[in-house]
Amino acid sequence: MNTVPFLDLGRLHEKIREPLNEAYHRVMDSAWYCLGPELEAFESEFANYSDVKFCVGVGNGLEALSLLLKVYGIGPGDEVIVPSNTFIATWLAVSGCGAKPVPVEPDVSTHNISPDLISAAITERTKAIIPVHLYGMTADMDLINGIAKKHNILVIEDAAQSQGARYKNRRAGSLGDAAATSFYPGKNLGALGDGGAILTNDEEVANKARKLRNYGSVVKYEHELAGVNSRLDEMQAAFLRVKLSVLDEWNQSRRDVADFYSRRLDKASVIVPNVPNYAEPVWHLYVIRSNERNKLMAYLKNRGVETVVHYPKPPHFQRCYKKFEDLNLPIAENLAKEVISLPIFPGMKSEEINTIINAVRSFQDEK
Ligand SMILES: *Cc1c(COP(=O)(O)O)cnc(C)c1O
């Protein structure tokens, strides 16, 4: 039986083996591995790509979020609005700085935070909203920014899953006061290890983040702030420059796969993603819904199709967040029971896509 992998990074990297090797040798031979020319070049290229003035490379996506909260002075006694339906890192950044994550439910048709429900969650302690562009599709940012402006609170985008996505022709990462992104290998723009970045048009925010990531220092052994060590290293920056050069092409390849799925999957048996007019997604994940999700997943597995659930348990049901377990967040809880992510990555073969579509169809037929 032919199997279809959920994601095949080896196959992806094979296509850019030469430039990746060249990047490796360039850094190796330079004998300079932290805070150097590759990072500076990548920061400038990625800022330019994202339509913002500044990019600050850091250790990973969680630290990009945490450092931004620190830059804005958010901490104990403060509240930050987060989606109830997200990867746990969004919440961990908030609780990690001592502030309280205040979850807001998603719009079930987009899986993203529902702007209609945000105002009711705002109190005099609310300092920021962190919308997540889940699965590679932007949240409804004009509405979110409007609410934030009215209440004088910050908007920090969690753009970890949305490199290259657009909202009304503007890039994800340029849509709020600042953004955090992740270069974890499986993301649309992934390193060959960990990495992350902060994006912003605010020079003060960028400068402070630049200090914080490097022991609170820009001049060696002069420490203005009690910072951390969270730097995007030269090797990863060099790899990311290669991968940024093919990002648009690879996102288009994901879009082609998504279009094919959306046209061919049987809408009577599964719910396919809905794309609002404002959004141009980059399909980090292709997530469908089924009221027999677990059966469908097992059925696909028997036919060699690997699938994953993003995410099987919302943050408030995680053991580390026992204090939130009594929260009533039925939309996130139900989505967690219904969602299933089909394989999607650049360079999938048409036989693979057909295998998946036929398997989902025959599941319905065999019932
Ligand atoms: C991956 C991810 C993060 C965290 O990024 P890391 O680099 O793994 O720390 C944060 N938020 C979302 C939505 C993510 O998908």
PDBQT file of the ligand as one rigid body, heavy atoms in Angstrom, charges set to zero:
ROOT
HETATM    1  C1  LIG A 401       4.112  27.140  16.409  1.00  0.00    +0.000 C 
HETATM    2  C2  LIG A 401       3.250  28.138  17.087  1.00  0.00    +0.000 A 
HETATM    3  C3  LIG A 401       3.742  28.955  18.121  1.00  0.00    +0.000 A 
HETATM    4  C4  LIG A 401       5.073  28.749  18.790  1.00  0.00    +0.000 C 
HETATM    5  O1  LIG A 401       6.164  28.703  17.990  1.00  0.00    +0.000 OA
HETATM    6  P1  LIG A 401       7.478  27.888  18.468  1.00  0.00    +0.000 P 
HETATM    7  O2  LIG A 401       8.511  28.336  17.510  1.00  0.00    +0.000 OA
HETATM    8  O3  LIG A 401       7.155  26.441  18.365  1.00  0.00    +0.000 OA
HETATM    9  O4  LIG A 401       7.775  28.309  19.864  1.00  0.00    +0.000 OA
HETATM   10  C5  LIG A 401       2.921  29.956  18.616  1.00  0.00    +0.000 A 
HETATM   11  N1  LIG A 401       1.670  30.118  18.171  1.00  0.00    +0.000 NA
HETATM   12  C6  LIG A 401       1.150  29.336  17.201  1.00  0.00    +0.000 A 
HETATM   13  C7  LIG A 401      -0.234  29.597  16.737  1.00  0.00    +0.000 C 
HETATM   14  C8  LIG A 401       1.920  28.318  16.638  1.00  0.00    +0.000 A 
HETATM   15  O5  LIG A 401       1.387  27.529  15.692  1.00  0.00    +0.000 OA
ENDROOT
TORSDOF 0
